[in-house]
């Protein structure tokens, strides 16, 4: 009987603890789920919502990619540096920027690969219906192709955010989502030395993400290309890397 009483008491204690902590555990579980959803949304390369290419296969090349252009403060300098180094790159351009600077986007397309970054730099395709998102992507591709005379096949979502709705919209249009394996954070750090240091982390097959505009990429690109060459690495387009 004493043993039975102890067992009953233990069951009562466990039941009471469960009643007290079950709501807490449920809240923690919900918070954990929300955190994972948020992290997955900002890391397309994890591919939790759908396919996104972060790197290629190469023993001697990387792919330099530039977002947010074309921009008069950076595009000419980037093109000059790439030409001098006999290097190629992929530019993920914004259609509103391209239409504001058609001569720059045509200059890019003449020597390099053009990808789509969006009609404008906004994240709304992550919450719009797939059909509405696909309609905007189709319009963006058509307007960009009209400017450059080239077909658009690659897409990089603004801010690097994704969602199941965005993934479905991209699939409806038949684009390939491209992310990166080296995110230089040049839009945040702003330091030329830090940007060069971030690029030093790149190895064969990596896709590097840099930005146009008032960022340090245009100023340090000759240095980055020299350091890559010293390590036996050349810069190619994403299409070539894949």
Residue frames relative to the residue before (quaternion, step in Angstrom):
aa qw qx qy qz dx dy dz
X 1.0000 0.0000 0.0000 0.0000 0.00 0.00 0.00
X 0.6489 0.4959 -0.3620 0.4495 3.63 0.81 -0.78
X 0.6426 0.5217 -0.3404 0.4461 3.59 0.97 -0.82
X 0.6362 0.5259 -0.3226 0.4633 3.56 1.01 -0.84
X 0.6404 0.5253 -0.3238 0.4573 3.56 1.02 -0.83
X 0.6390 0.5190 -0.3260 0.4647 3.57 1.02 -0.80
X 0.6572 0.5104 -0.3120 0.4585 3.57 0.93 -0.87
X 0.6404 0.5161 -0.3201 0.4702 3.56 0.97 -0.85
X 0.6515 0.5179 -0.3127 0.4577 3.56 0.98 -0.92
X 0.6438 0.5214 -0.3197 0.4599 3.58 0.98 -0.83
X 0.6500 0.5123 -0.3147 0.4647 3.58 0.97 -0.86
X 0.6375 0.5224 -0.3285 0.4612 3.56 1.02 -0.80
X 0.6513 0.5122 -0.3127 0.4645 3.58 0.97 -0.91
X 0.6569 0.5081 -0.3107 0.4623 3.58 0.91 -0.91
X 0.6470 0.5168 -0.3187 0.4612 3.56 0.97 -0.84
X 0.6577 0.5033 -0.3118 0.4657 3.57 0.97 -0.86
X 0.6493 0.5105 -0.3190 0.4649 3.58 0.96 -0.87
X 0.6437 0.5244 -0.3248 0.4530 3.56 0.99 -0.83
X 0.6529 0.5186 -0.3133 0.4545 3.55 1.00 -0.86
X 0.6813 0.4886 -0.2858 0.4641 3.57 1.06 -0.79
X 0.8008 0.3549 -0.1636 0.4539 3.57 0.77 -1.05
X 0.4783 0.6814 -0.4457 0.3291 3.62 1.16 -0.28
X 0.6693 0.4755 -0.3289 0.4668 3.65 0.83 -0.81
X 0.6311 0.5309 -0.3351 0.4557 3.58 1.04 -0.78
X 0.6656 0.4959 -0.3009 0.4695 3.56 0.93 -0.93
X 0.6304 0.5334 -0.3355 0.4532 3.58 1.02 -0.75
X 0.6496 0.5086 -0.3114 0.4716 3.58 1.00 -0.86
X 0.6566 0.5077 -0.3110 0.4631 3.58 0.93 -0.91
X 0.6376 0.5231 -0.3265 0.4619 3.57 1.01 -0.79
X 0.6595 0.5072 -0.3040 0.4641 3.57 0.99 -0.85
X 0.6454 0.5120 -0.3160 0.4705 3.57 0.99 -0.85
X 0.6396 0.5302 -0.3204 0.4550 3.56 0.98 -0.87
X 0.6444 0.5194 -0.3169 0.4631 3.58 0.99 -0.84
X 0.6570 0.5096 -0.3084 0.4621 3.58 0.95 -0.88
X 0.6289 0.5301 -0.3341 0.4602 3.58 1.03 -0.79
X 0.6663 0.4952 -0.3074 0.4650 3.58 0.92 -0.88
X 0.6293 0.5270 -0.3347 0.4628 3.59 1.00 -0.78
X 0.6639 0.5017 -0.3029 0.4645 3.58 0.95 -0.88
X 0.6631 0.5003 -0.3068 0.4646 3.59 0.92 -0.89
X 0.6550 0.5055 -0.3159 0.4644 3.58 0.94 -0.84
X 0.6374 0.5456 -0.3254 0.4360 3.58 1.07 -0.72
X 0.7524 0.3727 -0.2052 0.5029 3.59 1.09 -0.65
X 0.7005 0.3743 -0.2593 0.5495 3.58 1.30 0.18
X 0.1549 -0.8257 0.5359 0.0835 3.62 0.31 1.20
X 0.6135 0.5915 -0.3458 0.3926 3.57 1.09 -0.69
X 0.5662 0.5853 -0.3940 0.4263 3.60 1.18 -0.34
X 0.2403 -0.8234 0.4788 0.1870 3.57 1.28 -0.47
X 0.2909 0.7680 -0.5212 0.2322 3.59 1.04 0.70
X 0.7351 0.3760 -0.2267 0.5166 3.60 1.15 -0.52
X 0.7753 -0.2225 0.1717 0.5656 3.57 1.18 -0.43
X 0.7249 -0.4690 0.2894 0.4133 3.59 -1.28 0.16
X 0.1397 0.7422 -0.6482 0.0977 3.54 -1.12 0.80
X 0.3059 -0.7777 0.5250 0.1610 3.57 -0.67 1.10
X 0.1520 -0.8186 0.5515 0.0507 3.57 -0.78 1.05
X 0.8023 0.0121 -0.0073 0.5967 3.60 1.14 -0.40
X 0.3487 -0.7269 0.5521 0.2127 3.52 -1.32 0.30
X 0.5007 -0.6206 0.5027 0.3339 3.52 -1.32 -0.24
X 0.3115 0.7214 -0.5647 0.2524 3.54 -0.52 1.17
X 0.3358 -0.7359 0.5510 0.2051 3.54 -1.14 0.61
X 0.8078 0.2627 -0.1152 0.5149 3.59 1.23 -0.23
X 0.7431 0.3909 -0.2157 0.4984 3.61 1.20 0.10
X 0.1488 -0.7165 0.6701 0.1245 3.49 -1.40 0.42
X 0.3232 -0.7124 0.5757 0.2379 3.57 -1.29 0.18
X 0.2068 -0.7479 0.6208 0.1116 3.55 -0.68 1.13
X 0.0353 -0.7963 0.6039 -0.0025 3.57 -0.87 0.96
X 0.1622 -0.7920 0.5867 0.0467 3.55 -1.06 0.85
X 0.2101 -0.7958 0.5625 0.0788 3.56 -0.75 1.13
X 0.8117 0.3894 -0.2475 0.3582 3.51 -1.51 0.21
X 0.5814 0.5960 -0.3912 0.3921 3.62 1.16 -0.01
X 0.5715 -0.0146 -0.7554 -0.3201 1.39 -2.45 -0.42
X 0.1246 -0.7885 0.6007 0.0428 3.55 -1.22 0.56
X 0.4848 -0.6996 0.4362 0.2922 3.62 -0.76 0.97
X 0.6417 0.5356 -0.3321 0.4371 3.60 1.16 -0.46
X 0.8053 0.2797 -0.1270 0.5070 3.59 1.17 -0.39
X 0.6219 0.6022 -0.3634 0.3443 3.60 0.87 -0.87
X 0.6769 0.4824 -0.3372 0.4420 3.67 0.72 -0.87
X 0.6678 0.4965 -0.3086 0.4607 3.60 0.92 -0.86
X 0.6352 0.5201 -0.3324 0.4643 3.60 0.99 -0.76
X 0.6680 0.5001 -0.3040 0.4597 3.58 0.90 -0.90
X 0.6354 0.5273 -0.3279 0.4591 3.59 1.00 -0.81
X 0.6791 0.4937 -0.2951 0.4560 3.59 0.88 -0.95
X 0.6584 0.5012 -0.3115 0.4671 3.59 0.95 -0.84
X 0.6539 0.5121 -0.3142 0.4599 3.57 0.97 -0.85
X 0.6569 0.5209 -0.3130 0.4463 3.58 0.93 -0.87
X 0.7305 0.4020 -0.2232 0.5049 3.58 1.08 -0.72
X 0.3722 -0.7328 0.4780 0.3100 3.59 1.33 -0.02
X 0.4260 0.6875 -0.4566 0.3707 3.52 1.03 0.93
X 0.2319 -0.7495 0.6010 0.1523 3.53 -1.29 0.37
X 0.0952 -0.7935 0.6007 0.0198 3.56 -1.24 0.50
X 0.3714 -0.6824 0.5753 0.2557 3.53 -1.37 0.09
X 0.1698 -0.7837 0.5943 0.0615 3.56 -0.86 1.05
X 0.1748 -0.7629 0.6159 0.0903 3.58 -0.69 1.13
X 0.0878 -0.8659 0.4923 -0.0139 3.53 -0.05 1.35
X 0.4080 -0.6568 0.5799 0.2566 3.50 -1.37 0.44
X 0.5018 -0.6836 0.4338 0.3045 3.57 -0.80 0.97
X 0.6402 0.5159 -0.3531 0.4465 3.61 0.94 -0.72
X 0.6458 0.4957 -0.3152 0.4877 3.59 1.06 -0.69
X 0.6463 0.5291 -0.3182 0.4485 3.57 0.97 -0.85
X 0.6867 0.4696 -0.2863 0.4753 3.58 0.97 -0.82
X 0.6311 0.5109 -0.3331 0.4793 3.57 1.18 -0.48
X 0.7868 0.1712 -0.0772 0.5879 3.59 1.17 -0.60
X 0.0438 -0.8565 0.5137 0.0249 3.61 0.61 1.09
X 0.6257 0.5443 -0.3554 0.4311 3.60 1.03 -0.67
X 0.6541 0.5117 -0.3177 0.4576 3.59 1.08 -0.67
X 0.6761 0.4740 -0.3171 0.4665 3.60 0.88 -0.83
X 0.6285 0.5098 -0.3495 0.4720 3.61 1.07 -0.57
X 0.6246 0.5276 -0.3398 0.4648 3.58 1.06 -0.68
X 0.6197 0.5216 -0.3376 0.4796 3.58 1.06 -0.72
X 0.6990 0.4973 -0.2786 0.4319 3.57 0.77 -1.08
X 0.6061 0.5846 -0.3573 0.4040 3.59 1.12 -0.58
X 0.8102 0.2492 -0.1101 0.5189 3.60 1.09 -0.62
X 0.7968 0.2744 -0.1012 0.5288 3.57 1.15 -0.56
X 0.5880 -0.5750 0.4426 0.3573 3.53 -1.35 -0.03
X 0.2490 -0.7622 0.5855 0.1196 3.53 -1.04 0.90
X 0.0248 -0.7629 0.6459 0.0136 3.54 -1.00 0.94
X 0.4871 -0.6643 0.4867 0.2907 3.57 -1.25 0.37
X 0.1591 -0.7693 0.6128 0.0858 3.54 -1.03 0.89
X 0.7141 -0.4077 0.2344 0.5185 3.57 1.30 -0.20
X 0.6226 -0.4837 0.4343 0.4357 3.55 -1.33 0.15
X 0.7503 -0.0616 0.0630 0.6552 3.51 1.10 -0.88
X 0.5869 -0.5966 0.4142 0.3577 3.55 -1.27 0.18
X 0.3726 0.7069 -0.5141 0.3118 3.57 0.23 1.31
X 0.4318 -0.7355 0.4700 0.2273 3.60 -1.16 0.57
X 0.3850 0.7956 -0.4350 0.1721 3.60 1.26 0.03
X 0.5427 0.6131 -0.4225 0.3887 3.62 1.14 -0.31
X 0.5767 0.5907 -0.3842 0.4134 3.60 1.20 -0.35
X 0.7723 0.3149 -0.1784 0.5221 3.61 1.16 -0.47
X 0.5465 0.5959 -0.4118 0.4204 3.60 1.18 -0.32
X 0.6091 -0.5177 0.4322 0.4173 3.55 -1.27 0.28
X 0.6207 -0.5537 0.3848 0.4000 3.62 -1.08 0.56
X 0.6434 0.5323 -0.3296 0.4405 3.58 1.01 -0.76
X 0.6673 0.4767 -0.3073 0.4828 3.59 0.95 -0.81
X 0.6407 0.5184 -0.3231 0.4651 3.57 1.01 -0.79
X 0.6518 0.5144 -0.3152 0.4595 3.57 0.97 -0.86
X 0.6264 0.5390 -0.3412 0.4479 3.58 1.01 -0.77
X 0.6688 0.4802 -0.3122 0.4739 3.60 0.95 -0.81
X 0.6427 0.5189 -0.3298 0.4571 3.59 0.95 -0.79
X 0.6417 0.5130 -0.3313 0.4639 3.61 0.96 -0.80
X 0.6493 0.5083 -0.3188 0.4675 3.57 0.94 -0.85
X 0.6492 0.5212 -0.3156 0.4553 3.57 0.94 -0.90
X 0.6624 0.5016 -0.3090 0.4627 3.61 0.90 -0.90
X 0.6602 0.5149 -0.3140 0.4477 3.58 0.93 -0.88
X 0.6847 0.4793 -0.2916 0.4653 3.58 0.88 -0.90
X 0.6576 0.5005 -0.3113 0.4692 3.57 1.03 -0.75
X 0.6517 0.5088 -0.3146 0.4663 3.59 0.98 -0.82
X 0.6161 0.5478 -0.3448 0.4488 3.58 1.06 -0.70
X 0.6679 0.4979 -0.2935 0.4689 3.58 1.07 -0.74
X 0.8041 0.3413 -0.1428 0.4653 3.56 0.84 -1.00
X 0.3715 -0.7328 0.4911 0.2896 3.58 1.14 -0.54
X 0.6442 0.4846 -0.3252 0.4944 3.58 1.26 0.32
X 0.5039 -0.6398 0.4908 0.3097 3.55 -1.20 0.57
X 0.3147 -0.7410 0.5649 0.1811 3.56 -1.00 0.86
X 0.0585 -0.8245 0.5628 -0.0085 3.57 -0.71 1.09
X 0.7509 0.3898 -0.1869 0.4993 3.58 1.16 -0.64
X 0.0777 -0.7969 0.5990 0.0052 3.55 -1.09 0.78
X 0.0456 -0.7618 0.6451 0.0388 3.53 -1.09 0.79
X 0.3847 -0.7507 0.4808 0.2392 3.63 -0.56 1.08
X 0.5498 -0.6129 0.4521 0.3432 3.60 -1.02 0.78
X 0.8247 0.1767 -0.1897 0.5027 3.55 -1.10 0.85
X 0.4442 -0.6928 0.4603 0.3329 3.61 1.22 -0.08
X 0.4811 0.6478 -0.4589 0.3718 3.59 1.06 0.68
X 0.0709 -0.7986 0.5976 0.0007 3.54 -1.08 0.76
X 0.0435 -0.7685 0.6375 0.0323 3.55 -1.34 0.10
X 0.6595 -0.4900 0.3597 0.4422 3.60 -1.17 0.23
X 0.6414 0.5247 -0.3347 0.4487 3.61 1.03 -0.70
X 0.6510 0.4967 -0.3190 0.4771 3.57 0.96 -0.82
X 0.6365 0.5346 -0.3319 0.4459 3.59 0.91 -0.88
X 0.6699 0.4876 -0.3058 0.4690 3.59 0.94 -0.84
X 0.6291 0.5345 -0.3377 0.4522 3.59 1.01 -0.78
X 0.6489 0.5122 -0.3097 0.4697 3.58 0.96 -0.89
X 0.6551 0.5116 -0.3133 0.4593 3.58 0.97 -0.83
X 0.6283 0.5466 -0.3365 0.4396 3.60 1.01 -0.77
X 0.7088 0.4359 -0.2503 0.4949 3.58 1.08 -0.72
X 0.4391 -0.7220 0.4377 0.3070 3.60 1.22 -0.36
X 0.4242 0.6901 -0.4759 0.3424 3.57 1.13 0.62
X 0.3510 -0.6925 0.5811 0.2441 3.56 -1.30 0.36
X 0.3219 -0.7528 0.5430 0.1866 3.58 -0.75 1.05
X 0.1161 -0.7923 0.5986 0.0216 3.54 -0.83 1.09
X 0.0947 -0.7686 0.6309 0.0480 3.55 -0.84 0.99
X 0.4717 -0.6632 0.4914 0.3102 3.64 -0.95 -0.70
X 0.3409 -0.7051 0.5734 0.2404 3.54 -1.32 0.29
X 0.7330 0.2256 -0.1802 0.6160 3.58 1.33 -0.22
X 0.0663 -0.7851 0.6158 -0.0012 3.55 -0.41 1.27
X 0.2870 -0.8286 0.4566 0.1503 3.56 -0.16 1.28
X 0.2802 -0.7835 0.5049 0.2298 3.61 1.23 -0.43
X 0.2469 0.8054 -0.5076 0.1810 3.59 1.11 0.62
X 0.6076 0.5526 -0.3579 0.4442 3.57 1.19 -0.38
X 0.7132 0.4094 -0.2392 0.5162 3.58 1.26 -0.36
X 0.7126 0.4787 -0.2700 0.4360 3.57 0.81 -1.01
X 0.1778 -0.8474 0.4837 0.1273 3.58 0.95 -0.88
X 0.6192 0.5515 -0.3419 0.4422 3.60 1.22 -0.24
X 0.4792 -0.6782 0.4764 0.2891 3.56 -0.87 0.95
X 0.6662 0.5055 -0.3097 0.4524 3.59 0.89 -0.90
X 0.6557 0.5041 -0.3189 0.4628 3.58 0.98 -0.79
X 0.6307 0.5239 -0.3373 0.4627 3.58 1.03 -0.73
X 0.6478 0.4992 -0.3184 0.4793 3.58 0.92 -0.87
X 0.6447 0.5247 -0.3157 0.4576 3.58 0.97 -0.82
X 0.6411 0.5167 -0.3245 0.4654 3.58 1.02 -0.78
X 0.6614 0.5045 -0.3047 0.4638 3.57 1.01 -0.79
X 0.5805 0.5862 -0.3749 0.4229 3.59 1.16 -0.51
X 0.6018 0.5723 -0.3555 0.4288 3.58 1.20 -0.41
X 0.5482 0.6448 -0.3914 0.3612 3.59 1.23 -0.31
X 0.0845 -0.7694 0.6315 0.0465 3.50 -1.17 0.75
X 0.7441 -0.3911 0.2764 0.4657 3.57 -1.27 0.12
X 0.7876 0.3007 -0.2459 0.4784 3.55 -0.92 0.98
X 0.5554 0.6348 -0.3903 0.3691 3.59 1.22 -0.27
X 0.2446 -0.7042 0.6451 0.1675 3.51 -1.33 0.55
X 0.1804 -0.8065 0.5597 0.0612 3.57 -0.62 1.18
X 0.2357 -0.7731 0.5775 0.1149 3.56 -0.98 0.89
X 0.0767 0.7657 -0.6323 0.0896 3.56 -0.75 1.15
X 0.3627 -0.7496 0.5214 0.1864 3.56 -1.29 0.24
X 0.4207 -0.6602 0.5618 0.2675 3.49 -1.32 0.50
X 0.6104 0.5678 -0.4139 0.3656 3.54 -1.34 -0.07
X 0.7686 -0.3480 0.2684 0.4648 3.54 -1.24 -0.54
X 0.3947 0.6681 -0.5081 0.3737 3.54 0.72 1.18
X 0.6207 -0.6063 0.3475 0.3555 3.62 -1.13 0.41
X 0.4297 0.7447 -0.4526 0.2364 3.62 1.20 -0.29
X 0.6833 0.4932 -0.3050 0.4437 3.59 0.82 -0.95
X 0.6733 0.5080 -0.3004 0.4455 3.59 1.04 -0.72
X 0.7779 0.3582 -0.1859 0.4817 3.59 0.97 -0.77
X 0.4233 0.7392 -0.4627 0.2453 3.62 1.19 -0.19
X 0.6274 0.5181 -0.3778 0.4419 3.69 0.85 -0.69
X 0.6539 0.5083 -0.3061 0.4695 3.58 1.00 -0.82
X 0.6460 0.5183 -0.3183 0.4612 3.58 0.96 -0.85
X 0.6725 0.5002 -0.2984 0.4566 3.58 0.91 -0.91
X 0.6292 0.5251 -0.3355 0.4646 3.59 1.04 -0.74
X 0.6779 0.4900 -0.2996 0.4588 3.58 0.89 -0.90
X 0.6198 0.5253 -0.3447 0.4702 3.59 1.05 -0.71
X 0.6613 0.5087 -0.3051 0.4593 3.57 0.94 -0.93
X 0.6305 0.5383 -0.3332 0.4491 3.59 1.01 -0.78
X 0.7075 0.4218 -0.2470 0.5105 3.58 1.18 -0.55
X 0.5678 -0.6321 0.3656 0.3800 3.56 1.29 0.20
X 0.5693 0.5846 -0.3806 0.4351 3.57 1.22 0.46
X 0.1411 -0.7711 0.6144 0.0890 3.56 -1.04 0.80
X 0.4191 -0.6940 0.5239 0.2612 3.57 -1.20 0.50
X 0.0247 -0.7830 0.6210 -0.0272 3.54 -0.90 1.04
X 0.6205 -0.5153 0.4078 0.4280 3.58 -1.25 0.03
X 0.6482 -0.4913 0.3946 0.4276 3.56 -1.26 0.29
X 0.6400 0.5417 -0.3254 0.4371 3.56 0.95 -0.87
X 0.6653 0.4870 -0.2951 0.4829 3.55 1.00 -0.82
X 0.6495 0.5277 -0.3212 0.4433 3.58 0.98 -0.82
X 0.7192 0.4376 -0.2494 0.4785 3.57 1.05 -0.75
